[in-house]
């Protein structure tokens, strides 16, 4: 609207001043009566446009900024009547905006127009109004004779936007805190499960019980991760770590993640991987996560004893991954909403979930410039999800074979475990002791620094949120010591946002693991660090 009005004004060389006759319109006295009539019509139209505009419009003298026109909308917004301001300096400019006002006024007086400049103006009552300002010069016979300014009050909109940003920030902080608080008690539970495995199960019933606990632990961890991931994506905070990857490797990761749920549900599972490598450029973790979400969805919405198929092939320039099941199916009415957040088909309490798995899958695939589609012939007739991802055709971009860890067990390491959670410390200490490592424990950062000095561990496992001295401060203190510069530092915390990982890196940590840490992941990392230490000492 402001731009349209400004366009009409800039194409009209007559300022709405008077309609009395030729003497009031310089340069047209010798024009024909017809031309004069046209100018008067244009003048009247401009007057009507300005008077009826819902936006405040003012016209200023190009030199000193004296008010020459003040429309009803300006009266309403700023509180001054037209008679109070005409022929006087513009009263609405706050003191701290005078220099800005003079700068833009001079630019307009020299023939420059500008649009949608946000600034503040003062009302008669003294309150500040957040406005969007556009201005353009007015001409008569090619000479600038005035500056017209059109304003719109954006105060309410900006307040709403700020409130929305604050609410979004509060939501992110709440989710991060919630995840941290949920992850902390999961960590000792996961460690305890691993301790039972390391000690060996005495009966089939014991194995069965541990398997159930392990699966439910993984499910709880996955729900927390999905909730945080969808928050990161909606806030444009999720960064992909792209590399050239073989699709089959990605699918194996997805299968490994989802297989326990599929098997525990008693489903038949058929997999058809490509005969030849299909290379993609993407984040292996995120693509595998998307496919795993599709597999988990199939497992949850297929009655026990059903079948699930996973296949992949190349079609033209795309890799096509298909997940098909014999599950409950999807109605035609529900199909358009399958990928909507928190939208689920009619389900029983046993299905569970947050209703974000498919949403997350679609958004992760979209971030890889791919697409995902769903088909179903109706209730009871299963469903099929097809993922399309662009293929890399250049052979020279194929990934190099990944380095494998040595098959031999890592040598015993000296490990310092630091956490203010007694259960987390004791279970992790026992697990690492059973794995053959020499360990010490501390309950806060100060105790950790003292023990690191006397014990000289190969690795320090540090929680972040601790009393007296937190994990960041402890890591920074250790790194400042000559004996701590080459010590391996691993953050083990419930804080898993990208900003938390960056803060860990800045504090001097080598790795950042999010609770509950998979014991096998930790043991492999320790093994890798020990091999690196031995290699550097050779």
C-alpha positions in Angstrom: 0.0 0.0 0.0 2.7 2.7 0.9 4.6 1.8 -2.3 1.4 2.2 -4.5 0.6 5.6 -2.9 4.2 6.7 -3.3 4.1 5.7 -7.0 1.0 7.8 -7.6 2.5 10.8 -5.8 5.8 10.6 -7.7 3.9 10.6 -11.0 1.9 13.7 -10.1 3.9 16.9 -10.3 1.3 19.1 -8.6 1.2 19.3 -4.8 -2.2 19.5 -3.3 -2.2 23.2 -2.3 -5.2 24.9 -3.9 -7.6 24.5 -6.8 -8.3 28.3 -7.3 -6.8 28.8 -10.7 -3.7 29.1 -12.9 -1.9 31.6 -10.6 -1.7 28.8 -7.9 0.0 26.4 -10.3 3.3 28.0 -11.4 4.2 27.5 -15.1 0.8 26.6 -16.4 -0.8 30.1 -16.9 -0.2 29.9 -20.6 -1.4 26.3 -20.9 -4.7 25.6 -22.5 -7.9 25.4 -20.4 -8.0 21.7 -21.2 -4.6 21.0 -19.8 -5.4 23.1 -16.7 -8.5 21.1 -16.2 -6.5 17.9 -16.3 -4.1 19.2 -13.7 -6.9 20.3 -11.4 -8.4 16.8 -11.7 -5.1 15.3 -10.8 -4.8 17.7 -7.9 -8.2 16.8 -6.6 -7.5 13.1 -6.9 -4.2 13.6 -5.0 -6.1 15.5 -2.3 -8.7 12.7 -2.0 -6.0 10.0 -1.9 -4.1 11.7 0.9 -7.1 12.6 2.9 -8.6 9.1 2.7 -5.4 7.2 3.2 -5.4 5.0 6.3 -1.6 5.7 6.6 -0.2 8.9 8.1 1.0 11.2 5.3 2.9 14.5 5.8 4.5 16.9 3.3 7.5 18.9 4.4 9.2 21.9 2.9 12.4 20.6 1.2 14.6 23.0 3.1 13.9 23.5 6.8 11.3 20.7 7.2 8.3 22.9 7.8 5.0 21.0 7.7 2.9 21.8 4.6 0.4 18.9 4.8 -0.8 16.7 7.7 -3.5 14.2 6.8 -6.3 12.8 9.2 -4.4 9.6 9.7 -1.4 11.6 11.0 -3.7 13.4 13.4 -5.0 10.1 14.7 -1.6 8.4 15.2 0.4 11.3 16.6 -2.4 13.4 18.3 -1.7 16.8 16.8 -4.4 18.5 14.7 -3.5 19.8 11.3 -3.9 23.4 12.5 -1.4 22.8 15.3 1.5 21.8 13.0 1.0 23.4 9.6 3.8 26.0 8.9 5.8 24.7 11.9 8.7 22.4 12.4 7.7 18.7 12.4 7.1 17.9 16.1 7.2 14.1 16.1 11.0 13.5 15.8 12.6 12.4 19.1 15.9 14.1 20.1 18.0 11.0 19.4 16.5 10.7 15.9 17.1 14.3 14.8 20.4 13.6 13.0 18.8 10.6 11.2 15.8 12.8 10.2 18.0 15.5 8.8 20.1 13.0 6.8 17.0 11.4 5.1 15.4 14.8 4.6 18.4 16.1 2.8 18.5 13.0 0.6 14.9 13.4 -0.4 15.4 17.1 -1.0 18.0 16.1 -3.6 15.7 13.8 -5.4 16.2 10.5 -3.7 13.4 8.3 -2.6 13.6 5.6 0.1 11.3 2.9 1.4 10.5 1.0 4.5 13.0 2.6 6.9 12.2 1.6 10.4 12.6 4.2 13.1 10.7 5.8 16.0 8.5 8.9 16.2 6.9 10.7 19.2 3.2 11.3 19.8 1.7 14.4 21.4 1.3 12.3 24.6 5.0 11.6 24.6 4.9 7.9 23.8 7.2 6.4 21.1 5.8 4.8 18.1 7.7 2.2 16.0 7.1 3.2 12.4 8.0 2.1 8.9 8.8 5.2 6.8 8.9 5.8 3.1 9.6 9.2 1.5 9.9 10.7 -2.0 10.4 14.2 -3.4 7.6 16.2 -5.0 8.3 18.1 -8.2 6.9 21.1 -10.0 8.4 21.9 -13.4 11.3 19.5 -12.6 12.2 21.2 -9.4 11.8 19.6 -5.9 9.2 21.6 -4.0 8.4 19.3 -1.2 9.1 16.0 0.5 6.2 13.6 1.1 6.5 11.0 3.8 4.2 8.0 4.3 4.3 6.2 7.6 2.8 3.0 9.0 2.6 2.0 12.7 4.5 -1.3 13.1 4.6 -1.1 17.0 2.1 -3.9 17.5 3.7 -6.1 14.9 7.2 -5.7 16.2 6.0 -6.4 19.8 4.3 -9.5 18.6 7.4 -10.6 16.7 9.6 -10.0 19.7 7.1 -11.9 21.9 7.2 -14.8 19.4 11.0 -14.8 19.4 11.1 -14.7 23.2 8.6 -17.6 23.4 10.5 -19.6 20.8 13.7 -19.0 22.8 12.0 -20.0 26.0 10.7 -23.1 24.3 14.2 -24.1 23.1 15.6 -23.5 26.6 12.9 -25.5 28.1 13.4 -28.4 25.7 17.2 -28.3 26.3 16.7 -28.3 30.1 14.1 -31.1 29.8 16.4 -33.2 27.7 19.2 -32.7 30.2 17.1 -33.6 33.2 15.7 -36.7 31.4 19.1 -37.8 30.2 20.9 -37.6 33.5 18.9 -40.5 35.2 19.1 -42.5 32.0 22.9 -42.6 32.1 23.3 -44.7 35.2 20.5 -47.0 34.0 22.3 -47.6 30.7 25.6 -48.2 32.5 23.9 -50.7 34.9 22.5 -52.6 31.9 26.0 -52.9 30.4 27.4 -54.1 33.7 24.9 -56.9 33.7 25.9 -57.8 30.2 29.6 -57.7 31.0 29.1 -60.0 34.1 27.2 -62.5 32.0 23.6 -63.6 32.4 23.0 -66.8 34.4 19.6 -67.7 33.0 17.6 -67.1 29.8 15.1 -65.1 31.9 17.9 -62.7 32.9 19.0 -62.2 29.2 15.3 -61.6 28.3 14.9 -59.0 31.1 18.2 -57.2 30.1 17.1 -57.1 26.4 13.8 -55.5 27.3 15.5 -52.9 29.5 18.0 -52.1 26.7 15.3 -51.7 24.1 13.2 -49.4 26.2 16.3 -47.4 27.1 17.0 -46.9 23.4 13.4 -45.9 22.7 13.4 -43.3 25.5 16.7 -41.9 24.3 15.4 -41.7 20.7 12.3 -39.9 21.8 14.3 -37.3 23.5 16.7 -36.9 20.6 13.8 -36.6 18.1 12.1 -33.9 20.1 15.3 -31.9 20.2 16.1 -32.5 16.6 12.7 -31.3 15.4 13.1 -28.1 17.5 16.5 -27.5 15.9 15.1 -27.9 12.4 12.2 -25.6 13.0 14.6 -23.1 14.4 17.1 -23.5 11.5 19.7 -24.6 14.0 20.5 -28.1 12.7 23.7 -28.3 10.7 24.4 -31.2 8.4 27.9 -32.7 8.3 28.0 -33.6 4.7 30.4 -36.0 3.1 30.4 -38.5 0.2 28.8 -41.7 1.5 27.7 -45.1 0.2 24.0 -45.6 0.5 24.4 -49.2 1.6 26.5 -48.0 4.6 23.7 -45.6 5.5 21.0 -48.2 5.3 23.0 -50.6 7.5 23.2 -48.0 10.2 19.4 -47.5 10.0 18.8 -51.2 10.1 21.0 -51.7 13.1 19.1 -48.9 14.9 15.6 -50.2 14.1 16.2 -54.0 14.1 15.6 -54.5 17.8 12.1 -52.9 17.6 11.3 -54.9 14.5 12.4 -58.2 16.0 10.7 -57.6 19.3 7.4 -57.0 17.5 7.7 -60.3 15.7 7.8 -58.9 12.2 9.4 -60.5 9.2 12.0 -58.2 7.8 13.3 -58.4 4.2 16.2 -56.2 3.0 17.3 -55.6 -0.6 20.5 -53.5 -0.9 22.0 -52.2 -4.1 24.3 -54.6 -6.0 26.7 -51.8 -6.7 27.7 -48.7 -4.7 25.4 -45.7 -4.9 27.1 -42.5 -3.7 25.3 -39.6 -2.1 26.6 -36.4 -0.5 25.0 -36.0 2.8 25.1 -36.5 6.6 25.2 -40.2 7.2 23.8 -39.9 10.7 20.8 -37.8 9.6 19.9 -39.8 6.5 20.1 -43.0 8.6 18.0 -41.3 11.2 15.3 -40.5 8.6 15.2 -44.1 7.2 15.2 -45.5 10.8 12.2 -43.4 11.6 10.4 -44.9 8.6 11.3 -48.4 9.7 10.2 -47.7 13.3 6.9 -46.3 12.0 6.4 -49.4 10.0 7.2 -51.6 13.1 4.8 -49.7 15.3 1.8 -49.6 12.9 2.1 -53.2 11.8 0.3 -55.9 13.9 2.6 -58.5 15.4 3.8 -61.1 12.9 3.5 -58.7 9.9 6.1 -58.0 7.3 8.4 -55.1 6.5 10.5 -54.6 3.4 13.4 -52.2 2.9 14.8 -51.8 -0.6 17.1 -49.4 -2.4 18.0 -48.8 -6.1 19.1 -46.1 -8.5 16.6 -44.5 -10.9 18.2 -42.0 -13.2 19.8 -39.3 -11.1 18.1 -40.4 -7.9 18.6 -43.1 -5.2 15.2 -44.5 -4.3 14.8 -46.1 -0.8 11.4 -47.8 -0.2 10.0 -48.9 3.2 6.9 -51.0 2.8 4.8 -52.8 5.4 1.6 -54.9 5.8 0.4 -52.6 8.6 -2.8 -50.9 9.5 -2.6 -48.6 6.4 -3.7 -45.0 6.0 -7.0 -43.6 4.9 -7.3 -41.3 1.9 -8.4 -38.5 4.2 -5.3 -39.0 6.4 -2.7 -39.2 3.6 -2.2 -35.5 3.1 -1.4 -35.0 6.8 0.9 -38.0 7.4 4.0 -35.8 7.7 2.3 -33.1 9.9 3.9 -32.6 13.3 2.0 -34.3 16.2 -0.5 -35.7 13.7 -1.1 -39.4 14.0 -3.5 -41.9 12.6 -6.1 -43.5 14.9 -4.0 -45.6 17.2 -4.2 -47.6 20.3 -2.2 -46.8 23.4 0.3 -49.5 22.5 1.6 -47.6 19.5 2.9 -44.6 21.5 5.3 -42.0 20.1 5.2 -38.3 20.0 3.9 -37.9 16.4 7.1 -36.3 15.1 9.0 -39.2 13.6 7.6 -38.8 10.1 7.8 -35.0 10.3 11.5 -35.3 11.2 12.2 -37.8 8.5 10.7 -35.6 5.8 12.5 -32.5 7.0 15.9 -34.3 7.1 15.4 -35.6 3.6 14.4 -32.2 2.4 17.6 -30.7 3.9 19.4 -33.1 1.6 17.5 -31.8 -1.5 15.4 -35.0 -1.6 11.8 -35.8 -1.3 9.6 -38.4 0.4 6.2 -39.7 -0.6 3.6 -42.1 0.9 1.1 -44.4 -0.6 -1.6 -46.6 0.9 -4.7 -48.3 -0.5 -6.6 -47.8 2.8 -7.1 -49.2 6.2 -5.7 -52.7 6.7 -3.7 -52.6 3.4 -0.3 -51.4 4.6 1.6 -48.4 3.4 4.7 -47.6 1.4 7.2 -44.7 1.8 9.6 -43.8 -1.0 12.6 -41.6 -0.4 14.3 -39.9 -3.3 17.9 -38.5 -2.9 20.2 -37.1 -5.5 23.1 -39.4 -6.6 26.7 -38.3 -7.1 27.8 -39.6 -10.4 31.4 -38.6 -10.4 33.6 -41.5 -9.6 36.4 -39.3 -8.3 34.1 -38.2 -5.5 33.7 -41.7 -4.2 34.7 -42.0 -0.5 37.9 -43.6 0.6 37.6 -46.8 2.6 37.1 -45.9 6.2 39.9 -46.7 8.7 39.0 -49.7 10.9 39.9 -50.0 14.5 42.3 -52.7 15.4 40.6 -55.9 16.3 42.6 -56.4 19.5 41.3 -55.0 22.7 42.7 -51.7 23.9 45.3 -51.8 26.7 44.2 -50.8 30.2 43.9 -47.0 30.5 43.9 -44.7 33.5 40.5 -43.0 33.5 39.2 -40.2 35.7 35.4 -40.1 36.0 33.9 -36.8 37.2 30.2 -36.4 37.9 28.1 -35.0 40.8 25.5 -37.8 40.2 26.5 -40.6 42.5 24.7 -43.3 40.5 26.2 -42.1 37.3 29.7 -42.2 38.8 29.4 -45.6 40.4 27.9 -47.4 37.5 30.3 -45.9 34.9 33.2 -46.7 37.3 32.1 -50.3 37.6 31.5 -50.7 33.9 35.0 -49.4 33.0 36.6 -51.5 35.7 34.9 -54.6 34.3 36.2 -53.6 30.9 39.8 -53.7 32.3 40.5 -50.1 32.9 42.1 -48.4 36.0 39.7 -45.7 37.3 39.4 -42.9 39.8 36.3 -40.8 40.6 35.6 -37.2 41.5 32.4 -35.3 42.4 33.1 -31.7 41.1 35.6 -29.7 39.0 37.9 -28.7 41.8 38.3 -32.3 43.0 38.8 -33.3 39.3 41.7 -30.9 38.7 43.4 -32.0 41.9 43.1 -35.7 41.0 44.1 -35.1 37.4 47.4 -33.5 38.8 48.2 -36.4 41.1 46.7 -39.4 39.2 47.7 -38.2 35.7 44.9 -40.1 33.8 45.1 -40.9 30.1 41.4 -39.8 29.8 39.1 -37.6 31.9 35.3 -38.1 31.5 33.8 -34.8 32.7 30.2 -33.9 33.4 29.4 -30.3 32.7 26.9 -29.1 35.3 28.6 -29.6 38.7 28.9 -27.6 41.9 31.9 -25.4 42.9 33.6 -25.7 39.4 31.7 -26.9 36.3 33.1 -29.1 33.6 34.0 -26.2 31.3 36.1 -24.5 33.9 37.7 -27.8 34.9 38.7 -28.5 31.3 40.1 -25.0 30.9 42.1 -25.3 34.1 43.5 -28.7 33.1 44.5 -27.4 29.7 46.5 -24.5 31.2 48.7 -27.0 33.1 51.8 -28.4 31.4 50.7 -32.0 32.4 47.2 -31.5 31.1 47.9 -30.2 27.6 47.9 -33.7 26.0 45.4 -35.3 28.3 42.3 -36.6 26.5 39.2 -34.8 27.8 35.7 -36.1 27.0 32.5 -34.2 28.0 29.7 -36.5 29.1 26.6 -34.4 29.7 22.9 -34.1 29.2 23.4 -30.9 27.3 23.4 -31.7 23.6 22.6 -28.5 21.7 25.1 -27.3 19.0 26.0 -24.3 21.3 26.9 -26.8 24.0 29.2 -28.7 21.7 30.8 -25.5 20.6 31.3 -24.4 24.2 33.0 -27.8 24.9 35.3 -27.3 22.0 36.3 -23.8 23.2 37.0 -25.2 26.7 39.4 -27.7 25.4 37.4 -30.9 25.2 38.4 -33.5 22.6 34.9 -35.1 22.4 31.4 -34.2 23.5 29.1 -37.2 24.3 25.5 -36.8 25.2 24.0 -38.9 28.0 22.9 -41.6 28.1 26.1 -42.7 26.3 26.0 -46.0 24.6 28.7 -48.0 26.5 29.9 -49.6 23.3 30.4 -46.2 21.7 32.4 -45.1 24.7 34.5 -48.2 24.8 35.3 -47.8 21.1 36.2 -44.2 21.6 38.5 -45.0 24.5 40.1 -47.7 22.3 40.7 -45.3 19.5 42.2 -42.7 21.9 44.5 -45.3 23.4 45.7 -46.3 19.9 46.3 -42.7 19.0 48.3 -42.2 22.3 50.5 -45.2 21.6 51.1 -44.2 18.0 52.2 -40.6 19.1 54.5 -42.0 21.8 56.2 -44.4 19.3 
